[in-house]
Amino acid sequence: MPPSDSSWVVFVRLWLTLPVVKTAPQSVISLEPPWTSFFQGETVTLTCYGSGFNLPQKTKWYKNNMAPREIQRPTLKVHVPGVYKCQADNLLPSIPVHLNFHKGSLVLQAPPAVFEGDSVVLRCRAKGTIAQKSLTFYKNGVALKTSRQGSELYIHHANLRDDDEYHCAVDVWYRAWSSNKVKIQVQGAFADFQIHTVPGSKLVFEGQMLLFNCSVKGVPGPIRFSWYKRDKMNKETKIPKSSEAEFKTSMVNSSDSGDYYCEANNSRRSFVSQAVPITIKVPVSQPVLTLSTGKPRALEGELMTLHCKSLRGSPRIQYEFYYEDVFLEINSMLSGGGASFNFSMTTARSGNYYCTADNGLGAQRSEAVWISVIVPVSHPVLTLGVPGAQAAVGDVVELHCEALRGSPPILYHFYHQNVTLGSSLAPSGGRGSFNFSVTAEHSGNYFCEADNGRGPQSSDMLALSVMDMIKNRSVPVAAGITGGLLVVAGVAAGVLFYCWFSRKAGGKPAFDDSRNSSYSEPQEPTYYNVPVCIELQPVYSNDPEEEVIYTQVRRPTEMRTSSGL
């Protein structure tokens, strides 16, 4: 009889063997909870079944072989000790059940019948606040060394060597408690079971049909079959609606993996087959590729970890990693934790990465993940868009800043005397520019800064000189006028000296002798050899609004009167 996962809740049937096979069907009695020992004040529910485990219309209950009580209900609640049996309709009475209700602080509970090959659970219950950490199970008075701490003792695959007397005890430094003693009698099973499966390979793919067929020899009928499944956690579950020799699941999934066995019952006792392991192979789902940093950008030389995982799929799963369709590494995993690949990031390894997962039922490929290398910017170079680093007030000056090395995008900042002028973004790299109209206050030092998120870098400083042409215009005009006057004065002095020197030399007279010396009307002077010298030109400035100054040199009148002497 398969053990219950929760013996206080799950319905369990009780069958006892008889050495003589009766010709008529026998009633079956069951217990809930499935134990025969309890604390005083607790209640156990007895249920009587007829042929085929059907509930009878009439039930007779016997206690200590006394006259039966005939009632309509097939259930009876019991809270006093005694030997109980039932009779369903006109069937033979069931095998008697001995129920005990104890006054002590400990009670050992065991199933009423144990068959060879069964997994048996002995439960030690403590009343009140008795600490169970020091609980010990005993077999024939000898303490058992169990690998599992707790209030339950498990006997896997019971055999005749487990026929013994058991009890439990709690021993602390100030007191000891001992439970009732339970005699376990393991009954041999002689049934010949065969379980056939379709498909017969015991390896079934998700979505396929799974068919079981249980056949048994050596068990007199009629026989009722029950099917059970034990999962990886050793949890056993009765399969509902499986009272026939054949059991079918139309479409299996991963939860159907486990060990299956059948139970044959002929209303006198039950026989359990050997378990048949069934593995459900589930194809892998599309794997998911993730980065350890969580960001698709990395510094050059940074250690990167790629993790590939399929959320569904039967092991063993083989994971493969690729870079731009170039194979990198293979990794097989027995568990469902996925696989990882480590590498050091370089500029040459920027690109698309993906992984594949395969468990023999078809490979699945992940979405590609782009990983790029972030190269820090180098020191940028600042250039001025004016020749000679000089400009006039009102000119438009363009500044250019460029980092020759660095991953885009790059943000450039422009500064004048540590004051921010503006910024320029280069999404694809290259240089950034900034234009502005200069004033006299824009003279000074300029520099720029480049940053791509991995640390800013500054350029060298450049000096810009801005000239104000309006303020400086009066200086060259005044200088030009002064210079012109000096030139005119020099020319006039030279002409006078020349004329004086000519008369002293005794050459030709300065005036014609035929002229009347008494003639007093003014006469135009006569010039010799210097007709060009006496034509003086005006001096001009570059500003048309400035005053034009003319200079004329004339000969004195005294020179004309003296010419007649």
C-alpha positions as CSV (number, residue, x, y, z in Angstrom):
1,M,0.0,0.0,0.0
2,P,1.6,3.3,-1.0
3,P,2.2,5.8,1.8
4,S,0.3,9.0,2.1
5,D,1.8,12.4,1.5
6,S,-0.2,13.8,4.4
7,S,-1.6,10.8,6.3
8,W,-4.1,12.9,8.2
9,V,-5.8,14.2,5.1
10,V,-5.4,11.7,2.3
11,F,-7.9,8.9,2.3
12,V,-6.2,5.5,2.8
13,R,-7.7,2.0,2.6
14,L,-7.0,-0.8,4.9
15,W,-6.7,-4.4,3.7
16,L,-5.5,-7.5,5.7
17,T,-4.6,-10.8,4.2
18,L,-6.5,-14.0,4.9
19,P,-4.9,-17.4,4.6
20,V,-8.1,-18.9,3.2
21,V,-9.8,-17.5,0.1
22,K,-13.5,-16.9,0.6
23,T,-16.0,-17.6,-2.2
24,A,-17.9,-14.4,-1.5
25,P,-16.6,-10.8,-1.6
26,Q,-15.6,-9.3,1.7
27,S,-16.3,-5.9,3.1
28,V,-13.4,-3.4,3.4
29,I,-12.9,-1.0,6.3
30,S,-10.8,2.1,6.1
31,L,-9.4,4.6,8.7
32,E,-9.0,8.3,8.6
33,P,-6.4,9.2,9.8
34,P,-4.8,5.9,8.7
35,W,-3.5,4.9,12.2
36,T,-4.6,2.6,15.0
37,S,-3.1,4.5,17.9
38,F,-4.3,7.9,19.2
39,F,-4.3,10.2,22.2
40,Q,-7.3,10.0,24.5
41,G,-9.9,12.5,23.3
42,E,-9.1,12.2,19.6
43,T,-11.5,10.8,17.1
44,V,-11.0,8.4,14.1
45,T,-13.5,8.0,11.3
46,L,-14.2,4.4,10.0
47,T,-15.7,3.9,6.6
48,C,-17.1,0.6,5.2
49,Y,-17.0,-0.3,1.5
50,G,-18.7,-2.9,-0.4
51,S,-17.9,-4.7,-3.7
52,G,-15.9,-2.5,-6.0
53,F,-15.3,-0.1,-3.2
54,N,-18.8,1.2,-3.5
55,L,-20.6,2.7,-0.5
56,P,-23.3,0.3,0.7
57,Q,-26.9,1.1,1.4
58,K,-26.9,-0.7,4.7
59,T,-23.9,-1.1,7.1
60,K,-23.5,-3.2,10.2
61,W,-20.9,-2.3,12.8
62,Y,-19.3,-4.7,15.2
63,K,-17.4,-3.8,18.4
64,N,-15.5,-6.4,20.4
65,N,-17.6,-9.1,18.7
66,M,-20.8,-7.8,20.3
67,A,-24.1,-7.7,18.5
68,P,-24.0,-5.5,15.5
69,R,-25.5,-2.0,15.1
70,E,-27.2,-1.6,11.8
71,I,-27.2,2.0,10.6
72,Q,-27.8,3.7,7.2
73,R,-24.5,5.6,7.2
74,P,-21.3,3.8,6.0
75,T,-19.2,5.9,8.4
76,L,-18.6,5.7,12.1
77,K,-16.7,8.1,14.4
78,V,-14.8,6.3,17.2
79,H,-13.1,7.8,20.2
80,V,-13.0,4.7,22.6
81,P,-10.6,1.8,22.3
82,G,-11.8,-1.6,21.0
83,V,-11.8,-4.0,18.1
84,Y,-14.0,-2.8,15.2
85,K,-15.3,-4.4,12.0
86,C,-18.1,-3.7,9.5
87,Q,-20.4,-5.6,7.1
88,A,-21.5,-3.9,3.9
89,D,-25.0,-5.0,2.7
90,N,-24.9,-8.8,2.4
91,L,-21.1,-9.2,2.0
92,L,-18.7,-10.9,4.4
93,P,-17.6,-8.8,7.4
94,S,-14.3,-7.0,7.1
95,I,-11.1,-7.8,8.8
96,P,-11.2,-6.4,12.4
97,V,-9.3,-3.3,13.4
98,H,-7.8,-2.8,16.8
99,L,-8.0,0.9,17.9
100,N,-6.0,2.2,20.9
101,F,-6.4,5.6,22.7
102,H,-3.5,6.3,25.1
103,K,-3.2,8.5,28.1
104,G,0.6,9.1,27.9
105,S,2.5,12.0,26.6
106,L,3.9,10.1,23.5
107,V,2.1,7.9,21.0
108,L,3.7,5.9,18.2
109,Q,1.4,5.6,15.1
110,A,1.9,2.9,12.5
111,P,-0.2,1.6,9.5
112,P,-2.4,-1.3,10.4
113,A,-0.8,-3.5,7.7
114,V,2.6,-3.6,6.0
115,F,3.3,-5.6,2.8
116,E,6.7,-6.5,1.4
117,G,8.1,-3.7,-0.7
118,D,6.0,-1.0,0.9
119,S,7.4,2.3,2.1
120,V,6.3,2.6,5.7
121,V,6.1,5.7,7.9
122,L,6.2,5.5,11.7
123,R,5.1,8.7,13.4
124,C,5.9,9.7,17.0
125,R,3.6,12.3,18.3
126,A,4.2,14.3,21.5
127,K,1.7,16.0,23.6
128,G,2.1,19.6,25.0
129,T,5.5,21.3,24.9
130,I,7.7,18.2,24.9
131,A,10.8,19.0,22.8
132,Q,11.2,16.6,20.0
133,K,14.8,17.5,19.1
134,S,15.9,14.7,21.4
135,L,13.4,12.2,20.1
136,T,14.7,8.7,19.4
137,F,13.2,5.6,17.7
138,Y,13.8,2.2,19.1
139,K,13.6,-1.3,17.4
140,N,13.4,-4.1,19.8
141,G,14.8,-1.8,22.5
142,V,17.8,-0.7,20.4
143,A,18.1,2.9,19.4
144,L,18.0,3.5,15.7
145,K,20.5,5.9,14.1
146,T,18.4,7.7,11.6
147,S,19.8,10.2,9.1
148,R,16.7,12.3,9.2
149,Q,15.8,14.3,12.3
150,G,12.2,14.8,13.2
151,S,9.1,12.9,14.4
152,E,8.8,10.4,11.6
153,L,10.8,7.2,10.8
154,Y,10.8,6.0,7.2
155,I,11.2,2.3,6.2
156,H,11.8,2.1,2.5
157,H,10.9,-1.1,0.7
158,A,9.9,-3.0,3.8
159,N,10.9,-6.7,3.9
160,L,10.6,-9.6,6.4
161,R,13.7,-8.3,8.3
162,D,11.6,-5.3,9.4
163,D,9.3,-7.6,11.4
164,D,10.0,-6.1,14.9
165,E,8.6,-4.1,17.8
166,Y,9.0,-0.3,17.7
167,H,8.6,2.5,20.1
168,C,9.8,6.1,20.5
169,A,11.1,8.1,23.5
170,V,12.1,11.6,24.5
171,D,14.9,11.9,27.0
172,V,15.9,15.3,28.5
173,W,18.1,16.0,31.5
174,Y,15.3,16.3,33.9
175,R,12.8,13.6,32.6
176,A,12.2,10.9,30.1
177,W,9.0,9.9,28.2
178,S,8.3,6.7,26.3
179,S,5.5,5.8,23.8
180,N,3.4,2.7,23.3
181,K,5.0,-0.2,21.5
182,V,3.9,-1.2,18.0
183,K,4.4,-4.6,16.4
184,I,5.1,-4.5,12.7
185,Q,4.4,-7.6,10.7
186,V,5.5,-7.5,7.1
187,Q,3.3,-9.7,4.9
188,G,4.8,-11.2,1.8
189,A,3.5,-10.3,-1.7
190,F,3.3,-13.0,-4.2
191,A,1.6,-11.2,-7.1
192,D,3.4,-11.2,-10.5
193,F,3.0,-7.7,-12.0
194,Q,3.8,-6.5,-15.5
195,I,3.5,-2.9,-16.6
196,H,3.5,-2.1,-20.3
197,T,3.9,1.5,-21.5
198,V,3.3,3.1,-24.9
199,P,5.8,4.4,-26.0
200,G,7.9,1.6,-24.7
201,S,11.2,3.5,-24.4
202,K,10.2,5.1,-21.1
203,L,11.3,8.3,-22.8
204,V,8.3,10.5,-23.8
205,F,8.3,13.9,-25.5
206,E,6.2,16.7,-24.3
207,G,2.8,16.6,-26.1
208,Q,2.8,12.9,-26.8
209,M,0.3,10.4,-25.5
210,L,1.4,8.1,-22.6
211,L,-0.3,4.8,-22.0
212,F,0.1,2.4,-19.1
213,N,-1.2,-1.2,-18.9
214,C,-1.0,-3.2,-15.6
215,S,-1.4,-7.0,-15.6
216,V,-1.1,-9.2,-12.5
217,K,-1.0,-12.9,-11.9
218,G,-1.5,-14.8,-8.7
219,V,-4.2,-12.6,-7.3
220,P,-7.7,-14.0,-7.2
221,G,-10.4,-11.6,-8.6
222,P,-12.2,-9.5,-9.0
223,I,-9.4,-6.9,-8.9
224,R,-9.5,-3.2,-8.8
225,F,-6.4,-1.2,-9.9
226,S,-5.1,2.0,-8.6
227,W,-2.2,4.1,-10.2
228,Y,0.3,6.1,-8.3
229,K,3.2,8.5,-9.3
230,R,6.3,9.3,-7.2
231,D,8.1,12.5,-8.2
232,K,11.7,13.5,-7.7
233,M,10.9,14.7,-4.2
234,N,9.7,11.3,-3.3
235,K,6.2,12.7,-3.1
236,E,3.6,10.1,-4.0
237,T,0.2,11.0,-5.5
238,K,-2.7,8.8,-6.3
239,I,-3.9,9.3,-9.9
240,P,-7.6,10.0,-9.9
241,K,-10.0,8.1,-12.2
242,S,-7.5,5.3,-12.7
243,S,-9.4,2.2,-11.3
244,E,-8.8,0.2,-14.5
245,A,-5.8,-1.8,-15.6
246,E,-5.2,0.8,-18.3
247,F,-4.2,4.3,-17.6
248,K,-3.7,7.0,-20.3
249,T,-2.6,10.6,-20.5
250,S,-3.4,12.2,-23.8
251,M,-0.8,15.0,-23.8
252,V,2.1,14.8,-21.3
253,N,4.1,17.7,-20.0
254,S,7.1,18.2,-17.8
255,S,5.1,17.6,-14.6
256,D,4.3,14.1,-15.7
257,S,7.9,12.9,-15.2
258,G,8.3,10.4,-12.3
259,D,8.0,6.8,-11.2
260,Y,4.7,5.1,-11.9
261,Y,3.4,1.9,-10.3
262,C,0.0,0.2,-10.0
263,E,-1.8,-1.4,-7.1
264,A,-4.1,-4.4,-7.5
265,N,-6.7,-5.0,-4.8
266,N,-9.1,-7.9,-4.6
267,S,-11.0,-6.6,-1.5
268,R,-8.9,-8.8,0.7
269,R,-5.5,-7.3,0.3
270,S,-3.6,-5.2,-2.1
271,F,-0.4,-5.8,-4.2
272,V,1.9,-3.1,-5.4
273,S,4.0,-3.4,-8.6
274,Q,7.5,-2.2,-9.1
275,A,7.9,1.4,-10.2
276,V,8.4,2.3,-13.8
277,P,10.4,5.5,-14.4
278,I,9.1,7.8,-17.0
279,T,11.1,10.8,-18.3
280,I,9.3,13.5,-20.2
281,K,11.6,15.3,-22.6
282,V,10.7,19.0,-23.0
283,P,12.3,21.0,-25.9
284,V,14.3,24.0,-24.8
285,S,12.6,27.4,-25.1
286,Q,14.3,30.4,-26.7
287,P,17.3,31.2,-24.5
288,V,17.8,34.7,-23.0
289,L,21.3,36.2,-23.2
290,T,22.2,38.7,-20.5
291,L,25.3,40.7,-19.5
292,S,26.8,40.7,-16.1
293,T,27.1,44.5,-16.1
294,G,23.6,45.0,-17.4
295,K,24.9,47.6,-19.9
296,P,25.8,46.9,-23.6
297,R,28.9,49.2,-23.4
298,A,32.2,48.4,-21.7
299,L,35.6,49.8,-21.1
300,E,38.5,48.4,-23.1
301,G,40.0,45.6,-21.0
302,E,36.9,45.2,-18.8
303,L,35.9,41.6,-17.9
304,M,32.5,40.7,-19.4
305,T,30.3,37.7,-18.5
306,L,27.6,36.5,-20.9
307,H,24.9,34.3,-19.3
308,C,22.6,32.2,-21.4
309,K,19.6,30.4,-20.0
310,S,16.5,28.6,-21.3
311,L,13.5,28.9,-19.0
312,R,12.1,25.5,-20.2
313,G,13.7,22.4,-21.4
314,S,14.8,19.0,-20.1
315,P,18.5,18.5,-19.1
316,R,21.1,18.0,-20.3
317,I,21.1,21.4,-22.1
318,Q,24.1,22.3,-24.3
319,Y,24.8,26.1,-24.6
320,E,27.0,27.6,-27.3
321,F,28.2,31.2,-27.5
322,Y,28.8,33.2,-30.7
323,Y,30.3,36.5,-31.8
324,E,29.1,37.6,-35.2
325,D,28.5,34.0,-36.2
326,V,31.9,33.0,-35.0
327,F,31.8,30.1,-32.4
328,L,33.3,31.1,-29.0
329,E,32.6,28.4,-26.4
330,I,30.4,25.4,-25.6
331,N,29.0,24.6,-22.2
332,S,26.8,21.7,-21.1
333,M,24.6,22.0,-18.0
334,L,22.7,19.2,-16.1
335,S,20.6,21.7,-14.1
336,G,18.4,24.5,-15.3
337,G,20.7,27.3,-14.2
338,G,22.1,28.2,-17.6
339,A,25.7,28.7,-18.7
340,S,28.2,31.6,-18.7
341,F,31.1,32.7,-20.8
342,N,33.8,35.2,-19.6
343,F,36.1,37.3,-21.8
344,S,38.0,40.5,-21.7
345,M,36.6,43.3,-23.9
346,T,38.6,44.8,-26.6
347,T,37.9,47.2,-29.4
348,A,38.1,44.4,-31.9
349,R,35.3,42.5,-30.1
350,S,32.6,45.1,-30.5
351,G,29.6,43.6,-32.2
352,N,26.7,41.3,-31.9
353,Y,26.7,38.4,-29.5
354,Y,24.2,35.5,-29.2
355,C,23.8,32.0,-27.8
356,T,22.1,28.8,-28.6
357,A,20.5,26.1,-26.4
358,D,19.9,22.5,-27.4
359,N,18.9,19.3,-25.5
360,G,18.6,17.1,-28.5
361,L,15.1,18.2,-29.4
362,G,16.1,21.1,-31.6
363,A,18.4,24.1,-31.0
364,Q,17.0,27.5,-30.1
365,R,18.8,30.8,-30.7
366,S,18.7,33.9,-28.5
367,E,18.2,37.4,-29.6
368,A,21.5,39.2,-30.5
369,V,23.0,41.6,-28.0
370,W,25.2,44.4,-29.3
371,I,28.2,45.1,-27.1
372,S,30.5,48.1,-27.9
373,V,33.8,49.2,-26.3
374,I,33.9,52.6,-24.8
375,V,37.3,54.2,-25.6
376,P,38.0,57.3,-23.4
377,V,38.6,60.5,-25.3
378,S,42.1,61.8,-25.9
379,H,43.2,65.3,-25.2
380,P,41.3,67.4,-27.8
381,V,42.8,70.0,-30.1
382,L,41.4,73.5,-30.2
383,T,41.7,75.6,-33.4
384,L,40.6,79.2,-34.0
385,G,38.8,80.1,-37.3
386,V,40.7,83.4,-37.7
387,P,44.2,83.9,-39.2
388,G,46.9,84.9,-36.8
389,A,44.6,84.5,-33.8
390,Q,43.5,88.1,-34.3
391,A,40.1,89.5,-34.9
392,A,38.3,92.8,-35.0
393,V,35.3,93.8,-33.0
394,G,32.1,92.5,-34.6
395,D,33.9,89.6,-36.4
396,V,32.3,86.1,-36.2
397,V,34.9,83.7,-34.8
398,E,34.5,79.9,-35.1
399,L,36.1,77.6,-32.6
400,H,36.8,74.0,-33.5
401,C,37.5,71.2,-30.9
402,E,38.3,67.7,-31.9
403,A,39.4,64.6,-29.9
404,L,41.3,62.3,-32.2
405,R,40.5,59.2,-30.1
406,G,37.3,58.3,-28.2
407,S,34.0,56.4,-28.6
408,P,31.0,58.5,-29.7
409,P,29.0,60.3,-28.8
410,I,31.4,63.0,-27.7
411,L,30.2,66.2,-26.0
412,Y,32.5,69.3,-26.4
413,H,32.5,72.3,-24.1
414,F,34.1,75.7,-25.0
415,Y,35.6,78.0,-22.4
416,H,36.9,81.6,-22.3
417,Q,38.9,82.4,-19.3
418,N,37.3,79.4,-17.5
419,V,33.8,80.7,-18.3
420,T,31.6,78.4,-20.4
421,L,30.7,79.8,-23.9
422,G,28.7,76.9,-25.2
423,S,28.6,73.2,-26.1
424,S,28.5,71.0,-29.1
425,L,27.6,67.3,-29.5
426,A,29.2,65.0,-32.0
427,P,26.9,61.9,-32.1
428,S,29.2,60.0,-34.4
429,G,32.5,61.4,-33.2
430,G,34.6,63.9,-35.0
431,R,34.9,67.6,-34.1
432,G,32.6,70.1,-32.5
433,S,32.2,73.7,-33.4
434,F,31.0,76.9,-31.8
435,N,30.4,80.4,-33.4
436,F,30.2,83.8,-31.7
437,S,30.5,87.5,-32.5
438,V,33.5,88.9,-30.7
439,T,33.7,92.1,-28.7
440,A,36.7,93.8,-27.1
441,E,36.1,91.8,-24.0
442,H,36.6,88.5,-25.8
443,S,40.4,89.0,-25.9
444,G,42.0,86.3,-23.8
445,N,42.7,82.6,-23.5
446,Y,40.4,79.9,-24.9
447,F,40.3,76.1,-24.3
448,C,37.8,73.3,-24.9
449,E,36.9,70.0,-23.2
450,A,35.8,66.6,-24.6
451,D,33.8,64.0,-22.7
452,N,32.1,60.7,-23.7
453,G,31.1,59.6,-20.2
454,R,34.5,58.1,-19.3
455,G,36.2,61.2,-18.0
456,P,36.6,64.7,-19.5
457,Q,39.8,65.8,-21.2
458,S,40.9,69.4,-21.8
459,S,42.8,71.0,-24.7
460,D,45.8,73.4,-24.5
461,M,44.9,77.1,-24.3
462,L,45.0,79.5,-27.3
463,A,45.1,83.3,-27.1
464,L,42.8,85.5,-29.2
465,S,43.4,89.2,-29.7
466,V,40.5,91.5,-30.6
467,M,41.2,95.0,-32.1
468,D,38.7,98.0,-31.8
469,M,39.3,100.0,-35.0
470,I,37.0,102.9,-34.1
471,K,39.0,103.9,-31.0
472,N,42.4,103.6,-32.7
473,R,41.5,105.7,-35.9
474,S,42.3,109.3,-34.5
475,V,45.9,108.3,-33.8
476,P,47.0,107.6,-37.4
477,V,45.0,110.7,-38.8
478,A,46.8,113.2,-36.4
479,A,50.1,111.6,-37.3
480,G,49.4,112.1,-41.0
481,I,48.6,115.8,-40.7
482,T,51.7,116.5,-38.7
483,G,53.8,114.7,-41.2
484,G,52.3,116.6,-44.1
485,L,52.9,120.0,-42.6
486,L,56.5,119.1,-41.9
487,V,57.0,118.1,-45.6
488,V,55.4,121.4,-46.9
489,A,57.6,123.5,-44.6
490,G,60.7,121.7,-45.8
491,V,59.8,122.3,-49.5
492,A,59.1,126.0,-48.9
493,A,62.5,126.5,-47.2
494,G,64.2,124.8,-50.0
495,V,62.6,127.1,-52.6
496,L,63.6,130.3,-50.7
497,F,67.1,129.1,-50.3
498,Y,67.4,128.4,-54.0
499,C,66.2,131.8,-55.1
500,W,68.5,133.6,-52.7
501,F,71.4,131.6,-53.8
502,S,70.8,132.4,-57.5
503,R,70.9,136.2,-56.9
504,K,74.1,136.0,-54.9
505,A,75.8,134.2,-57.7
506,G,75.6,137.2,-60.1
507,G,73.7,135.4,-62.7
508,K,70.8,136.8,-64.6
509,P,68.9,139.5,-62.9
510,A,65.9,138.5,-61.2
511,F,63.9,141.2,-63.2
512,D,64.0,142.6,-66.7
513,D,66.0,146.0,-66.9
514,S,63.7,147.3,-69.6
515,R,61.0,147.6,-67.0
516,N,60.2,150.9,-65.4
517,S,61.4,150.9,-61.9
518,S,58.9,153.5,-60.8
519,Y,56.0,151.5,-61.9
520,S,54.2,150.7,-58.7
521,E,51.5,148.3,-59.7
522,P,51.9,144.9,-58.3
523,Q,53.5,142.5,-60.7
524,E,53.4,138.7,-60.8
525,P,56.7,137.3,-59.8
526,T,58.9,135.7,-62.3
527,Y,60.3,132.3,-61.3
528,Y,63.3,130.6,-62.8
529,N,64.2,127.0,-63.0
530,V,61.6,126.0,-60.4
531,P,58.2,126.0,-62.1
532,V,57.5,122.6,-60.6
533,C,58.8,123.2,-57.2
534,I,56.4,126.0,-56.4
535,E,53.3,123.9,-57.2
536,L,52.4,122.7,-53.7
537,Q,49.9,119.9,-53.2
538,P,47.3,119.6,-50.4
539,V,47.7,116.9,-47.7
540,Y,44.7,114.5,-47.4
541,S,43.7,112.2,-44.6
542,N,41.8,108.9,-45.0
543,D,38.6,110.3,-43.4
544,P,36.5,112.3,-45.8
545,E,34.9,114.1,-42.9
546,E,38.2,115.5,-41.6
547,E,39.2,119.1,-42.6
548,V,41.6,119.4,-45.7
549,I,44.6,121.8,-45.1
550,Y,46.2,123.5,-48.0
551,T,49.6,125.3,-47.9
552,Q,50.8,128.0,-50.4
553,V,54.2,129.7,-50.4
554,R,54.4,133.2,-52.0
555,R,57.4,135.5,-52.6
556,P,57.5,138.7,-50.3
557,T,56.8,142.2,-52.0
558,E,60.1,143.6,-50.7
559,M,61.9,141.4,-53.2
560,R,59.9,142.9,-56.1
561,T,60.9,146.6,-55.1
562,S,64.5,145.8,-54.7
563,S,64.8,144.4,-58.2
564,G,65.1,147.9,-59.7
565,L,68.2,148.8,-57.8
